[in-house]
Amino acid sequence: MRQVQEALSDIGIPVFAGIWRATTQDQNPPVQYVVYSSTTTEASHQDDHVTSFRTYVYMNLWSDTDPTDMADQQHGSHD
């Protein structure tokens, strides 16, 4: 989802759709990264037709370090 990638582009760590994959045989994952997935469901119907959808985005933060450090950093940059 392009919108998700754009929304998360400025968080300061890599963001991947679905799964992180190594691009070389000996590559290790980043110290911190986000993996996301999404699902879309029918939100409303009218006359037996779908009139709107709802999209849910699920994110996981993978981290070898304390993830609260990243949260504190992001919070401080928006003050």
Biotite code that builds the C-alpha atoms (Angstrom):
import biotite.structure as struc

atoms = struc.array([
    struc.Atom([0.000, 0.000, 0.000], chain_id="A", res_id=1, res_name="MET", atom_name="CA", element="C"),
    struc.Atom([1.581, 3.185, -1.203], chain_id="A", res_id=2, res_name="ARG", atom_name="CA", element="C"),
    struc.Atom([-0.294, 5.308, 1.360], chain_id="A", res_id=3, res_name="GLN", atom_name="CA", element="C"),
    struc.Atom([1.107, 3.290, 4.263], chain_id="A", res_id=4, res_name="VAL", atom_name="CA", element="C"),
    struc.Atom([4.657, 3.486, 2.890], chain_id="A", res_id=5, res_name="GLN", atom_name="CA", element="C"),
    struc.Atom([4.301, 7.267, 2.501], chain_id="A", res_id=6, res_name="GLU", atom_name="CA", element="C"),
    struc.Atom([2.803, 7.711, 5.978], chain_id="A", res_id=7, res_name="ALA", atom_name="CA", element="C"),
    struc.Atom([5.666, 5.774, 7.564], chain_id="A", res_id=8, res_name="LEU", atom_name="CA", element="C"),
    struc.Atom([8.473, 7.125, 5.385], chain_id="A", res_id=9, res_name="SER", atom_name="CA", element="C"),
    struc.Atom([9.660, 9.700, 7.942], chain_id="A", res_id=10, res_name="ASP", atom_name="CA", element="C"),
    struc.Atom([9.833, 7.533, 11.072], chain_id="A", res_id=11, res_name="ILE", atom_name="CA", element="C"),
    struc.Atom([13.584, 7.055, 10.741], chain_id="A", res_id=12, res_name="GLY", atom_name="CA", element="C"),
    struc.Atom([13.697, 3.269, 10.364], chain_id="A", res_id=13, res_name="ILE", atom_name="CA", element="C"),
    struc.Atom([13.093, 0.944, 7.400], chain_id="A", res_id=14, res_name="PRO", atom_name="CA", element="C"),
    struc.Atom([9.495, -0.060, 6.612], chain_id="A", res_id=15, res_name="VAL", atom_name="CA", element="C"),
    struc.Atom([8.556, -3.249, 4.737], chain_id="A", res_id=16, res_name="PHE", atom_name="CA", element="C"),
    struc.Atom([5.258, -4.599, 3.432], chain_id="A", res_id=17, res_name="ALA", atom_name="CA", element="C"),
    struc.Atom([4.593, -8.155, 4.571], chain_id="A", res_id=18, res_name="GLY", atom_name="CA", element="C"),
    struc.Atom([8.047, -9.321, 5.596], chain_id="A", res_id=19, res_name="ILE", atom_name="CA", element="C"),
    struc.Atom([11.706, -8.284, 5.707], chain_id="A", res_id=20, res_name="TRP", atom_name="CA", element="C"),
    struc.Atom([13.730, -10.226, 3.162], chain_id="A", res_id=21, res_name="ARG", atom_name="CA", element="C"),
    struc.Atom([17.489, -10.338, 2.825], chain_id="A", res_id=22, res_name="ALA", atom_name="CA", element="C"),
    struc.Atom([18.754, -9.112, -0.529], chain_id="A", res_id=23, res_name="THR", atom_name="CA", element="C"),
    struc.Atom([22.079, -10.931, -0.180], chain_id="A", res_id=24, res_name="THR", atom_name="CA", element="C"),
    struc.Atom([22.928, -14.304, 1.329], chain_id="A", res_id=25, res_name="GLN", atom_name="CA", element="C"),
    struc.Atom([24.814, -12.910, 4.341], chain_id="A", res_id=26, res_name="ASP", atom_name="CA", element="C"),
    struc.Atom([22.632, -9.865, 5.065], chain_id="A", res_id=27, res_name="GLN", atom_name="CA", element="C"),
    struc.Atom([21.238, -9.386, 8.579], chain_id="A", res_id=28, res_name="ASN", atom_name="CA", element="C"),
    struc.Atom([17.998, -7.538, 9.311], chain_id="A", res_id=29, res_name="PRO", atom_name="CA", element="C"),
    struc.Atom([18.197, -3.881, 10.374], chain_id="A", res_id=30, res_name="PRO", atom_name="CA", element="C"),
    struc.Atom([18.535, -3.182, 14.097], chain_id="A", res_id=31, res_name="VAL", atom_name="CA", element="C"),
    struc.Atom([14.984, -1.786, 14.014], chain_id="A", res_id=32, res_name="GLN", atom_name="CA", element="C"),
    struc.Atom([12.338, -2.010, 11.332], chain_id="A", res_id=33, res_name="TYR", atom_name="CA", element="C"),
    struc.Atom([8.580, -2.046, 10.825], chain_id="A", res_id=34, res_name="VAL", atom_name="CA", element="C"),
    struc.Atom([6.652, -4.725, 8.965], chain_id="A", res_id=35, res_name="VAL", atom_name="CA", element="C"),
    struc.Atom([3.031, -4.058, 8.056], chain_id="A", res_id=36, res_name="TYR", atom_name="CA", element="C"),
    struc.Atom([0.105, -5.785, 6.423], chain_id="A", res_id=37, res_name="SER", atom_name="CA", element="C"),
    struc.Atom([-3.410, -4.658, 5.661], chain_id="A", res_id=38, res_name="SER", atom_name="CA", element="C"),
    struc.Atom([-6.851, -6.091, 5.169], chain_id="A", res_id=39, res_name="THR", atom_name="CA", element="C"),
    struc.Atom([-9.911, -4.498, 3.620], chain_id="A", res_id=40, res_name="THR", atom_name="CA", element="C"),
    struc.Atom([-13.465, -5.365, 4.620], chain_id="A", res_id=41, res_name="THR", atom_name="CA", element="C"),
    struc.Atom([-16.888, -4.275, 3.508], chain_id="A", res_id=42, res_name="GLU", atom_name="CA", element="C"),
    struc.Atom([-18.053, -1.469, 5.805], chain_id="A", res_id=43, res_name="ALA", atom_name="CA", element="C"),
    struc.Atom([-21.566, -0.721, 4.578], chain_id="A", res_id=44, res_name="SER", atom_name="CA", element="C"),
    struc.Atom([-24.158, -1.933, 2.104], chain_id="A", res_id=45, res_name="HIS", atom_name="CA", element="C"),
    struc.Atom([-27.103, -0.387, 0.338], chain_id="A", res_id=46, res_name="GLN", atom_name="CA", element="C"),
    struc.Atom([-29.570, -2.246, -1.877], chain_id="A", res_id=47, res_name="ASP", atom_name="CA", element="C"),
    struc.Atom([-27.409, -5.386, -1.721], chain_id="A", res_id=48, res_name="ASP", atom_name="CA", element="C"),
    struc.Atom([-24.335, -3.510, -2.957], chain_id="A", res_id=49, res_name="HIS", atom_name="CA", element="C"),
    struc.Atom([-21.199, -2.556, -1.070], chain_id="A", res_id=50, res_name="VAL", atom_name="CA", element="C"),
    struc.Atom([-21.098, 1.221, -0.634], chain_id="A", res_id=51, res_name="THR", atom_name="CA", element="C"),
    struc.Atom([-17.907, 1.576, 1.405], chain_id="A", res_id=52, res_name="SER", atom_name="CA", element="C"),
    struc.Atom([-14.880, -0.351, 2.600], chain_id="A", res_id=53, res_name="PHE", atom_name="CA", element="C"),
    struc.Atom([-12.755, -0.171, 5.734], chain_id="A", res_id=54, res_name="ARG", atom_name="CA", element="C"),
    struc.Atom([-9.022, -0.865, 5.635], chain_id="A", res_id=55, res_name="THR", atom_name="CA", element="C"),
    struc.Atom([-7.087, -2.004, 8.692], chain_id="A", res_id=56, res_name="TYR", atom_name="CA", element="C"),
    struc.Atom([-3.300, -1.744, 8.850], chain_id="A", res_id=57, res_name="VAL", atom_name="CA", element="C"),
    struc.Atom([-1.385, -3.989, 11.240], chain_id="A", res_id=58, res_name="TYR", atom_name="CA", element="C"),
    struc.Atom([2.186, -3.052, 12.128], chain_id="A", res_id=59, res_name="MET", atom_name="CA", element="C"),
    struc.Atom([4.947, -4.803, 14.033], chain_id="A", res_id=60, res_name="ASN", atom_name="CA", element="C"),
    struc.Atom([8.077, -3.065, 15.257], chain_id="A", res_id=61, res_name="LEU", atom_name="CA", element="C"),
    struc.Atom([11.038, -5.427, 15.253], chain_id="A", res_id=62, res_name="TRP", atom_name="CA", element="C"),
    struc.Atom([13.923, -4.226, 17.393], chain_id="A", res_id=63, res_name="SER", atom_name="CA", element="C"),
    struc.Atom([17.229, -5.522, 18.752], chain_id="A", res_id=64, res_name="ASP", atom_name="CA", element="C"),
    struc.Atom([17.317, -2.521, 21.108], chain_id="A", res_id=65, res_name="THR", atom_name="CA", element="C"),
    struc.Atom([14.817, -1.014, 23.535], chain_id="A", res_id=66, res_name="ASP", atom_name="CA", element="C"),
    struc.Atom([11.891, 0.093, 21.319], chain_id="A", res_id=67, res_name="PRO", atom_name="CA", element="C"),
    struc.Atom([10.886, 2.818, 23.781], chain_id="A", res_id=68, res_name="THR", atom_name="CA", element="C"),
    struc.Atom([14.030, 4.726, 22.795], chain_id="A", res_id=69, res_name="ASP", atom_name="CA", element="C"),
    struc.Atom([12.631, 5.066, 19.268], chain_id="A", res_id=70, res_name="MET", atom_name="CA", element="C"),
    struc.Atom([9.224, 6.131, 20.593], chain_id="A", res_id=71, res_name="ALA", atom_name="CA", element="C"),
    struc.Atom([10.825, 8.791, 22.812], chain_id="A", res_id=72, res_name="ASP", atom_name="CA", element="C"),
    struc.Atom([12.854, 10.069, 19.851], chain_id="A", res_id=73, res_name="GLN", atom_name="CA", element="C"),
    struc.Atom([9.769, 10.355, 17.626], chain_id="A", res_id=74, res_name="GLN", atom_name="CA", element="C"),
    struc.Atom([7.758, 12.074, 20.337], chain_id="A", res_id=75, res_name="HIS", atom_name="CA", element="C"),
    struc.Atom([10.488, 14.630, 20.954], chain_id="A", res_id=76, res_name="GLY", atom_name="CA", element="C"),
    struc.Atom([10.786, 15.520, 17.256], chain_id="A", res_id=77, res_name="SER", atom_name="CA", element="C"),
    struc.Atom([7.147, 16.619, 17.083], chain_id="A", res_id=78, res_name="HIS", atom_name="CA", element="C"),
    struc.Atom([7.170, 18.998, 20.098], chain_id="A", res_id=79, res_name="ASP", atom_name="CA", element="C"),
])
